[in-house]
Amino acid sequence: MKAVIQAGGQGTRLRPYTFVVPKPLMPVGEQPVIEVLLKWLRRWDIKETCITTGYLGHLISTLCGDGKQWDMKISYSREKEPLGTIGPLVNIKDYLSQTFLVLNGDLITDLNINDFVAFHKSSGAQVTVACTDQVVDVDFGVIDAPNGDGRMQGFREKPSMSFQVSMGIYCMEPAILDLIPQGVPFGFDNLMHTMLLHDMPVYTYKHKGLWLDIGQEKDFTHVQERFVDDYKPLILGH
């Protein structure tokens, strides 16, 4: 199975760090996050990866090279202009002839890829989205006024709310590539709306383990403090 790592974003949430270093090269422990991702993929027997690059992409290709150091084959697809999270896939259609993985280049997880892919294939989905529960702290008082007449039915002061969120990891079938327009920005949200409109099957796979999005500064700081002791054994098996 092949994987695509989306690494073309500008990392605006991590500025000023990302003015000089692309987000996938931000360090976690003693190595950049994209190296952690590649080693995690290789642990699950993923040997072919295409990295889509844009902003400061030459730094990514310089670090990762052709992948021989991890017994992998790495290729690159460069965006001339930002194409969103899904738009770059249209440029590598010929590369993606069978079921494939797509993942954001700024995450850390211990997701079991074998179980994830097995679920995808058994469900008959065109796309399966890896999901996890995320608690969001709301910094405001939340008003419940559901009837539309303005009368308050409830009030919660700065509540914590739980949502099922996408982890930025997807298992996809080649048929979805025909939905992506050429040369224009096309995000994962656009793909989901298009597929739901056409009643194409999309499934979710619930992950209860580790997931961190280092694109958020709080998670990035957290990883620096705890990666070697708490997370590295889970992800890389040592």
PyMOL commands that set and color helices and strands:
alter all, ss='L'
color gray80, all
select helices_A, chain A and resi 12-14+17-19+23-25+33-43+57-64+68-70+87-95+113-123+174-179+188-197+217-236
alter helices_A, ss='H'
color red, helices_A
select strands_A, chain A and resi 2-7+27-28+31-32+48-53+73-78+100-104+107-109+127-137+141-144+154-157+160-172+202-206+211-213
alter strands_A, ss='S'
color yellow, strands_A
deselect
rebuild
show_as cartoon
